[in-house]
Structure formats: structure tokens, C-alpha cells
Amino acid sequence: MILVADHRPEVCEAFAAAMTREGYSTVTFPAHDMLKWLQSVSESDFLAVEGVLLGDCEGRELVAQKLRRLGKVPIIALSEASGLDATLRLFAAGVDDVVRKPVHAREIIARLSAIWRRESTSKEALWSEDGLVVYGYGRDLEIAGQTVKFPRRELRILEYLAVCRNRRVTREQIFNAVYGILDEEVEESVVESHISKLRKKLRLYLGYDPINTQRFLGYQLTRRVAMAA
């Protein structure tokens, strides 16, 4: 999901609608509410954040600083007027890019993707076991040495499982990562459909299913289990 902060509800609504049309879930806040949310957000919920747009709002430098302390989520600040001092303060606070409005949602997504790619080149893969390599930040999978494209929702689920590789995650946590914490228009059960498709594809490519499921406990990426001789 993408977080949007702006003091004007109509601006938040416009960006949310534009991002939804492009297939991205969006959660909007006034800046002070985003700060409150960031102070209490759980690790699993923060892992669901794919990017942040900081519009015209008081305290956005504080928001950027808090976000940067929490993790490497891409941050784009939206500017309505040129001003070197303000731009430099935003970069000093930790934003990755400053974009002059008006700007199309597709350009924002392209800029977020560029930030994800730059970040991914400086990190090891999130998961690299038994021929499956998951990089994160929207980068395509590698399976048996070949680059493979998966639908964005399925890829996001796999990335989230890779990030949480040392523990199980519930359907609710996966839903929050893919659709957004406050999305009430999509049923949580859609996660099971995505995971079913994902497991079939992975089994076809790998010859085994790397997603282990335990009822009531959730999902976890696992290595191939060696067969007894």
C-alpha cells in the first residue's frame, strides 16, 4: 500500500482514486495522524507500506524523519512551488525524491519503482533457496536462473513472505500488506485465491511448493524437504 499525507482531504482523495485505478491500495492521513500511526504501527503493518507521498502538510519533515528511522520505505515529497531551501530540508529529512505538482499517478509509480530498484541493487535477495530468488521492491523473480514475471499481487505476497521468512504470517497480515490496512472494499478471503494461484505456479516452476500452511497459524516460506532414501 501507499501512504499519502496532505492537509486537504480533496487532495488525498484524488491521489487515492488515481492510485487505485493503477492497481495500488492507498491509505490517506493528515500529517499529524500519520505521525500518531507511525508511533504505534506494528512491524508487520509497516512491512505493508510500499511507498509514501508527502503533500502539503505541516510537519512533513518530522514524518519523513520518523519513516526513515523505521525503515527504507521510498518517500516522495510533492512540491507546489519551487524553493531550494525547502527542497534541501526535505532531502535532509530523508525523502528520496521531490516532485513538482501536477504529476500523474503513473509518474509517481515509476519514480517509486526506480527507488525500489536502486535499493534492491544494494541489498542481498530477501530469499534465495532451492532455485527461487526473491529480491523485493517489485523486482522480478529468478527461478532456476531465469527471470520470471508474476502478477503484482502475487509477487507482493511472495515478497512479504520472504521478508517474514523466520515466522508465520496470517491471512490478515498478508491482506494488509497487499491491499492496505483500511481497505474495506475487498474481502480478506481474496488472499487465499492469490496464494492458491501462486503455489500452483511455483510448484510448476520448482517442482515443489515452498509455501507451508498450517491451519490457524498462517503461511511461511520454507526450503525443499529432502526425501528419505
N, C-alpha and C positions, 0 to 999 in steps of 0.2 A: 504494500500500500504506500501511497504518497501522502505526506502531511503538508497541509497548506495553512499558513498563518497570515492573516490580514485583519485589520480592524473593521473593514467594511464587509458585512455579510454578503452583499451582492457580488463582490469580487470573489469571495470564497466559493460561492455557489456557481459562478461562471467557470472557474477553473475546475471545480469538481465535475461539472457536466462535461467539460471538454475532455478531461482525463478519462471519464467513464466511457465516452464514445471511442476512445483509443484503446479501451480494454484494461484500464488501470483503476483499482479501487482508490478512493481518496477520503481522507478524514480532515475536516477543517476545524480551526481553532482561532479565537483571538489570541494574541501573543501571550497574555498573562495566563490564560487557560492552558496553553501548550506548556508553559513553564511548570505549572502545577502537575500536569500529566507526566512530564519528564521526571519530576522529582519522585513519583510513585510508581512509574512503569516497571513492570517485571522484565527480566531478561528475555523471556520467550516472546512477549509482546513487542519489545524493541527490535527483536530479530525480524519482525514482520515488516519493518519500515524499509522501503526501497529507495526513498529519496524525500527531500524536504524543500518546499518552496517558501521563502520568507518574503512576503509582500510588505506593504506599507503598514508598519505597526510599531508601536513603542516597545522598546526592549528587545528588538530582534537581535542585537549583538549579544545580549545575555543568552538568548535562546540558542544562537549559534555556538557559543562557548559551552553551554551545557550539553548540546548534541555532540560536540567534538569530544567531550570528556567521556560520553557514553560509548562512542564507537566511531567507525569510519563511514557512516552513512553519508551519501552525497548530499550536499547542501547548495542550493541555488538561491541567490537573493535577487529579487525583482526590483529594478530601479525605474522610477518615473521621471527622473531629471538627472542630467549629467552633474557630476560633482566629484572631483578627485578625492577630496578628504573623506567624504562619506564612503566611497568605494574602498579606499585603503583601510578604513576602520573595519569594514565588513570582512575583508580578506584577513586582517589581523585577528579578527574574532574567530576565524576558522572556516568561512564559507569557501566553496570550491570554485564558484563562478558567480559573476554579477551580470545580469541580462537586462537590457533596456526594454521597457514595455512600449508598444504592444508586442506580444510574442505568441506564436501559435503553440498549441499543446504538443504538436509533433516535434517542434524545435526543442521544447523543454525535454521531451523524452529522449531525443537524440543526444542532447547535452548530458543528461543523466547517464545514458548508456556509455558515452565517451568517458565519463568519470569512472564508471564501473570497470571499463576495460583497462584504464590506466592503473586502477587499483589492483586489478587481477594480475597484471604483469609483474607486480612487485610482491605477490604472495604465492605461497605454495597452494596446490589444489586443496579444496576442502575435503575431498575424498579421493583416494587413489588405491583401489583394491581390486584384484581379480579382473583386470581389464577395463574397469569402469573408472573414469576420471571426471569429477565434478569440480568446476572451478568457482562457480558463483558469479555474481554481478552480471547475470544474463548471458554469460559466455557459453557457447555451445559445448555439449558433452563430447568426450572422447570415449569411444568404445572399441576395444581391441585395436587401438591405434588410429581409428578413423573418426573424423569429426561427424557428429550426428546431430541433426536439428530435432528438437522436441517442441510441442506446443508450449507457449509461455506458462500457462497454469501448471502443467505437468513438470516443467523444468523448475519452476519456483518451489513446488513441493519437494522435489528431489534436492534442491539446494538447501531448503530448510532442514530436511532430514540429515543432510551432510553436516550442516552447522551443529546440529544437536546429536551428533553421531554417538556420543557417550551416554545417552539416556533416551528413554522412550518419550514420545510426544503424543498428545491426544488428538482426536479429530478436531476438537475445538481450537487447539493451538495451531494446527495446520490451517484451519479455516481462517483464523485471524491473520496468519502470515500471507495468505493468498488473496483474500477478499477484503480484509480490513476489519478492525475491531468493532466498528459501529455499523457495519453493513447489515441492514435488516431485510433487504430485498432478495437475498439469495439464501436458500436453505442450507444448513450446515451439512446435510446429507450428501450434497454435491461432491464433497471431498472423497467419499467412498467411490464414486463413479470415476473421478480423476485417478485415484490410486489404482483402481482395477485396470484401467487402460494402461497406466504407467507400468504396472507389474507385468502385463502381457507383453509389452514392447521390450522391456528389459530381459524377460525370460527368452524372448525370441533372439535378441542380440547376444546375450551372455550364456544362455543355456541353463540358467538358474535364476531364482528370484531373490534379489538382495534385500527386499523389504520384508522384515519379520513383523508379524502381527500377533499380539496377544490380547484376547478379549478383556475389555475394561482397563487395560494398561496402556494400549496405544501401539505406535509404529516405531520401528528403528531400523536403520541401515545396518546390515550385517555382512560379514565375509562369507564366501562359499564354504559350506561344511564338507570336509573331506569324507569320502565314503570309506567305510571299513573294508579292509582287504578280505 
